[in-house]
Amino acid sequence: MAPSISNISLAAGLLLLLPACKATRTTTAVPPARFIETILQQNPAAFGTILQQREERRVQIIYTRIDRDAGNQPVFTDFYFNTEPDRYFYPASAVKMPLAFLALEKLHRLGIPRNATFITETASPEQTAVFNDPTAPDGRPTVEHYIKKIFITSDNDASNRLYEFLGQEYLHEQLRQKGYPEAQILHRLSVSLPGAANRRTNPVRFLTPDGKPLYSQPPAESRLNYLPRTDSVGKGYMDGNTQVNQPMDFSGKNRVHLADLHRMLQTVLFPEAFPEQQRFRFSEDDYRFLYQCLSQLPRETRYPEYDTTHYYDSYVKFFLYGTQKQTRIPPTIRIFNKVGWSYGFLTDVAYIADLQNGVEFMLSATIYCNADGILNDDRYEYETVGLPFLEALGRQFYEHELQRKKKRQPDLSRFRLQYEK
């Protein structure tokens, strides 16, 4: 059943803000291990087959219940399904979320405005340069504009430019310090390069809007030694026109655990709930900007101006609306998220808020959509299995939350945002 949603307009102003208060209490007790499975068993038509195929489909789910104390501070209860760390999934574009967070944090540390001109140069043959961005209002490439494109339509080139600004050693050291020592973001996306080339990152420069130098960063080469991995997927893969009948080796590809992605988003949406060393360090205006980008729809932005027949509302909003390409998501429902899809894996990491009915929860999930077990054969089941599953999963937990009795209704004013259109 579709959510109970109306088309009430959002408040015009933005009412964030980070409370100057002690860290929010969070729950740490282990909840019932079968809670998520019990919720899914209530809808066997949608989830019966998936539950039976949980291993071959590599299904993982995390649901966070959010309650509020007398001061409106969140109290979290986390529930997990099939999320053992050794159960590998390819995160695909979901890695763009930590890249965006770390790039914005690095700008903040360096004192560089996020709308500073960001010039990418080259230091080796495989690298490419960027001196302008025709999708930006004034043609200047900026970290701000790259982050917008990453969250609104999951732009690959934008993500690669932030990867190059960060460099492998810096981004892994920052993730380690924040509590993600097993994360490995080893390569650019949608660009086929050997491992050594992905260790090398471009020289970059930042300029004021009128062209004055702000910061220059030389090329870098990572010398990190990563923990060895034995991740593999499938029973075969296509190498050009040849089928190789053995699992595909993913040990040199990106890895970020679903629980880590879930917590990264949680620390950005609720920073006061976490110790300072686990947070990304942003200004209050940076938080406003990120909340807008995380929840903004393609039709709600002027730059870039997206063709909404292709970039429809649910293009990167899989929970609740994944299969509904003709549906306009109501303004009272806001999904703050990052998705990924590649090699048959479909993933969404999200905070979902119904601003009218006072519903809020976090939900993250991944599923493998490749019944024949052959990778790179373009026979993935995103449309027939993955998107229907994630849409139904979002609706199942939305309906659960809509009916759940709460001691206090949340004040969600910090998530009532002003968009460009």
C-alpha positions in Angstrom: 0.0 0.0 0.0 1.3 3.4 -0.9 2.3 5.8 1.9 -0.2 8.2 3.3 1.2 11.4 1.7 -0.2 14.8 0.9 1.2 17.7 -1.1 1.5 20.3 1.7 4.2 22.9 0.8 7.4 23.0 2.7 8.3 26.0 4.9 10.2 28.6 3.0 13.0 29.0 5.4 15.7 26.6 6.4 15.6 25.8 10.1 18.7 23.8 10.8 20.5 23.9 13.5 23.2 21.9 15.3 22.2 22.2 18.9 24.9 23.4 21.3 24.3 20.5 23.7 25.9 17.4 25.0 26.2 14.4 22.8 22.9 12.6 22.2 22.4 9.3 23.9 22.3 6.3 21.6 21.4 2.7 22.3 24.0 0.0 22.2 22.1 -3.1 23.4 21.8 -5.8 20.8 18.2 -6.0 19.6 16.3 -9.2 18.6 18.4 -10.8 15.9 15.3 -11.8 13.8 13.4 -8.5 14.0 14.0 -7.5 10.3 13.1 -11.0 9.1 9.9 -10.9 11.1 8.9 -7.6 9.5 9.6 -9.1 6.0 7.6 -12.2 6.8 4.5 -10.1 7.1 4.6 -9.6 3.3 5.4 -13.0 1.8 4.4 -11.9 -1.7 7.1 -9.3 -1.8 9.8 -10.9 0.3 9.2 -14.7 0.5 11.4 -15.6 -2.4 14.1 -13.1 -1.3 14.2 -14.6 2.2 14.7 -18.0 0.7 17.4 -16.7 -1.6 19.2 -14.5 0.9 22.6 -16.1 0.5 22.7 -16.3 -3.3 21.2 -12.8 -3.5 23.8 -11.6 -0.9 21.0 -9.6 0.8 22.0 -7.3 3.6 19.7 -4.9 5.5 20.1 -2.4 8.3 17.2 -0.6 9.9 17.6 2.1 12.5 14.6 3.0 14.7 14.8 6.6 15.9 13.1 7.8 19.0 13.3 11.3 20.5 14.0 12.4 24.1 12.4 15.4 25.8 15.0 17.7 24.1 14.2 16.2 20.6 17.6 14.4 20.6 17.6 11.1 18.7 17.9 7.8 20.4 18.9 5.0 18.0 18.1 1.3 17.9 19.9 -0.6 15.2 18.6 -3.9 13.6 20.7 -6.0 11.3 20.0 -8.7 8.7 22.8 -10.8 7.1 25.5 -8.1 7.6 28.5 -10.1 8.6 31.7 -8.2 7.5 33.0 -11.1 5.4 29.9 -11.0 3.2 31.2 -8.9 0.3 29.2 -6.7 -1.9 30.5 -4.2 -4.5 29.4 -0.8 -3.3 29.6 0.9 -6.7 28.5 4.6 -6.5 27.8 4.4 -2.8 31.5 5.1 -2.3 30.9 8.6 -3.7 29.2 9.5 -0.4 32.4 9.3 1.8 34.4 10.9 -1.0 32.0 13.9 -1.0 32.0 14.1 2.8 35.8 13.9 3.0 36.4 16.4 0.1 34.1 19.0 1.8 35.8 18.4 5.1 39.2 18.9 3.5 38.1 22.2 2.0 36.9 23.2 5.5 40.3 22.3 7.0 42.2 24.2 4.4 39.9 27.3 4.6 38.9 27.1 0.9 35.3 28.1 0.0 33.4 25.2 -1.6 32.6 27.4 -4.6 36.3 28.2 -5.3 37.4 27.4 -8.8 38.8 23.8 -8.8 41.4 23.1 -11.6 42.5 19.6 -12.2 45.7 19.1 -14.1 47.8 16.1 -15.2 51.1 14.5 -14.2 50.9 11.1 -16.1 49.5 9.9 -19.4 46.4 8.2 -18.0 45.2 11.3 -16.2 42.8 13.9 -17.6 42.5 17.6 -16.9 39.5 19.8 -16.2 39.5 23.6 -16.6 35.8 24.3 -17.0 32.4 22.8 -16.3 29.7 23.7 -18.8 27.0 22.4 -16.4 27.9 25.0 -13.8 26.2 28.4 -13.7 29.4 30.3 -14.7 31.3 27.4 -16.3 33.7 27.1 -13.3 34.4 23.6 -11.9 34.0 23.6 -8.1 33.8 21.0 -5.3 30.4 22.4 -4.5 29.0 21.7 -8.0 30.7 18.2 -8.1 29.0 17.2 -4.9 25.6 18.4 -6.2 26.0 16.2 -9.3 27.2 13.2 -7.2 24.1 13.2 -5.0 21.4 14.3 -7.5 22.3 12.0 -10.4 25.4 10.0 -9.2 27.8 11.6 -11.6 31.0 9.5 -12.1 33.4 12.1 -13.3 32.5 14.4 -10.4 33.3 11.6 -8.0 36.6 10.9 -9.7 37.7 14.6 -9.4 37.1 14.4 -5.7 39.0 11.2 -5.4 41.9 13.0 -7.1 41.7 15.9 -4.8 41.8 13.6 -1.8 44.4 11.1 -2.9 44.4 7.5 -1.7 46.6 7.9 1.4 44.7 10.9 2.8 41.2 9.5 2.3 42.1 6.1 3.9 43.8 7.8 6.8 40.7 10.0 7.4 38.4 7.0 7.2 40.6 5.0 9.6 40.6 7.9 12.1 36.8 8.1 12.0 36.4 4.4 12.7 36.4 2.7 9.3 39.7 0.8 9.1 38.4 -1.9 6.7 37.2 0.6 4.0 39.1 0.4 0.8 38.4 2.9 -1.9 41.1 1.9 -4.4 40.0 3.2 -7.8 38.2 5.8 -9.9 34.7 4.8 -11.2 33.8 4.1 -14.8 37.4 4.4 -15.9 39.4 1.3 -16.5 42.9 1.8 -15.1 45.5 -0.5 -13.5 46.0 -0.4 -9.8 49.3 1.6 -10.1 47.5 4.3 -12.1 44.7 4.6 -9.5 47.4 5.1 -6.8 48.5 8.2 -8.7 46.4 11.3 -8.4 46.4 14.5 -10.3 47.9 17.9 -9.3 45.1 20.3 -8.5 44.7 24.1 -7.9 42.1 26.3 -6.3 41.4 29.8 -7.4 39.2 32.6 -6.3 36.3 33.3 -8.7 38.3 36.1 -10.2 41.3 33.9 -10.7 43.6 34.6 -7.8 45.6 31.5 -6.4 44.2 30.0 -3.2 45.9 26.6 -2.9 48.1 24.3 -5.0 48.4 20.5 -4.4 51.1 18.5 -6.2 50.5 15.1 -7.7 50.6 12.2 -5.3 51.2 8.5 -5.3 49.9 6.3 -2.6 52.3 3.9 -1.0 49.8 2.3 1.4 49.9 -1.4 2.0 46.3 -2.7 2.2 45.2 -5.7 4.1 45.0 -8.7 1.7 41.5 -9.8 0.6 40.0 -12.8 -1.1 36.7 -11.3 -2.3 35.2 -12.9 -5.4 31.8 -12.9 -7.0 29.8 -15.1 -9.4 30.6 -18.3 -11.2 32.0 -16.6 -14.4 32.5 -13.4 -16.2 32.8 -12.0 -19.7 36.3 -10.8 -20.8 35.4 -9.1 -24.0 33.6 -11.7 -26.0 35.1 -14.6 -24.0 33.4 -16.2 -21.0 35.8 -17.0 -18.2 34.4 -19.9 -16.1 35.6 -18.9 -12.7 34.5 -16.3 -10.1 35.6 -12.8 -10.8 38.2 -11.5 -8.4 37.1 -8.3 -6.5 40.1 -8.2 -4.2 41.4 -5.1 -5.9 38.0 -3.3 -6.2 36.4 -0.9 -3.8 35.0 -2.3 -0.5 33.0 -0.4 2.2 30.9 -2.4 4.6 27.1 -1.6 4.6 27.3 -0.8 8.3 30.1 1.7 7.7 28.1 3.5 4.9 25.0 3.5 7.2 27.0 5.1 10.0 28.7 7.7 7.8 25.4 9.0 6.7 24.1 8.9 10.3 27.0 11.0 11.6 26.3 13.7 9.0 22.6 13.8 9.6 22.9 13.6 13.4 26.4 14.8 14.2 25.7 15.8 17.8 24.9 12.1 18.5 28.4 11.0 17.9 31.8 11.6 19.5 33.8 14.4 17.8 36.4 12.0 16.4 33.8 10.1 14.5 32.3 13.2 12.8 33.1 14.8 9.6 34.1 18.4 10.3 31.9 20.9 8.5 30.5 24.4 9.0 26.8 24.8 9.7 26.4 26.1 6.2 28.1 23.0 4.8 25.6 20.8 6.7 22.7 22.8 5.1 24.3 22.3 1.7 24.8 18.6 2.2 21.2 18.1 3.4 19.9 19.8 0.3 22.1 17.8 -2.0 21.3 14.5 -0.3 17.5 15.0 -0.7 17.2 17.1 -3.8 15.5 15.7 -6.9 16.7 16.4 -10.5 13.7 18.6 -11.2 14.5 20.8 -8.2 17.8 22.0 -9.5 18.6 24.7 -12.0 22.3 23.8 -12.5 22.7 21.3 -14.0 19.3 21.5 -15.9 18.4 17.8 -16.1 16.2 16.1 -18.6 13.5 14.8 -16.2 12.3 12.2 -18.7 15.6 10.4 -18.1 16.4 11.8 -14.6 13.0 11.1 -13.1 12.3 11.6 -9.4 13.2 8.0 -8.4 16.3 7.9 -10.5 18.5 7.6 -7.4 15.7 7.1 -4.8 15.2 3.4 -4.7 13.4 3.0 -1.4 9.6 3.6 -1.6 9.7 4.6 -5.3 12.3 2.6 -7.2 10.1 1.2 -10.0 7.9 4.3 -10.4 9.5 6.3 -13.2 6.4 8.4 -13.8 5.6 9.2 -10.1 6.4 12.6 -8.6 7.6 12.1 -5.1 5.5 14.4 -2.8 7.4 17.3 -1.1 6.5 16.0 2.4 8.6 12.8 1.8 12.3 13.5 1.8 14.9 10.8 1.2 18.5 11.7 2.2 20.5 9.0 0.5 23.2 7.6 -1.8 22.7 4.6 -4.1 25.0 2.4 -6.1 24.5 -0.1 -8.9 27.2 -2.1 -10.8 28.2 -5.7 -11.4 24.7 -6.8 -10.5 24.7 -5.2 -7.0 22.0 -2.7 -6.2 22.4 -0.7 -3.0 20.7 2.2 -1.1 21.8 3.9 2.1 19.1 6.3 3.3 17.4 8.4 6.0 13.7 8.7 5.2 11.5 11.4 6.7 7.8 12.1 6.3 7.6 15.7 7.3 3.8 15.7 7.5 3.3 12.6 9.7 6.4 12.8 11.8 7.9 9.6 10.5 11.7 9.1 10.4 14.0 6.1 10.1 17.2 5.0 8.5 17.3 2.0 6.1 20.2 0.6 4.2 20.2 -2.5 1.9 22.0 -4.2 -0.9 21.0 -7.1 -3.1 22.7 -9.1 -5.9 20.7 -9.1 -9.1 22.4 -11.7 -11.2 20.7 -15.0 -11.4 22.9 -16.6 -14.0 26.0 -15.8 -12.0 27.9 -14.4 -15.0 29.3 -10.9 -14.7 29.6 -8.3 -17.5 27.0 -10.1 -19.7 24.4 -7.3 -19.3 21.8 -9.7 -17.9 21.4 -8.1 -14.5 18.0 -8.0 -12.9 17.9 -4.5 -11.6 14.5 -3.7 -13.0 12.8 -7.1 -12.3 14.3 -8.0 -8.9 16.4 -5.3 -7.3 14.3 -2.2 -7.7 11.0 -4.0 -6.8 12.7 -5.4 -3.7 14.1 -2.0 -2.5 10.9 -0.2 -3.2 8.9 -2.8 -1.3 11.4 -2.8 1.6 11.2 1.0 2.0 7.4 0.8 2.0 7.3 -2.1 4.5 9.4 -0.1 7.0 7.5 3.1 6.2 4.2 1.5 7.1 5.7 -0.1 10.2 6.9 3.3 11.3 3.6 5.0 10.4 1.8 2.6 12.8 4.5 2.5 15.5 3.5 4.3 18.7 6.1 6.8 19.9 6.3 8.5 23.2 7.2 11.8 21.5 6.7 13.1 18.0 10.0 14.3 16.4 10.6 17.9 15.4 12.0 17.5 11.9 12.4 21.2 11.1 16.1 20.9 10.4 15.2 18.7 7.4 12.7 21.2 5.9 14.8 22.7 3.2 14.6 25.3 0.5 15.4 23.9 -3.0 16.2 25.7 -6.2 12.9 25.2 -7.9 
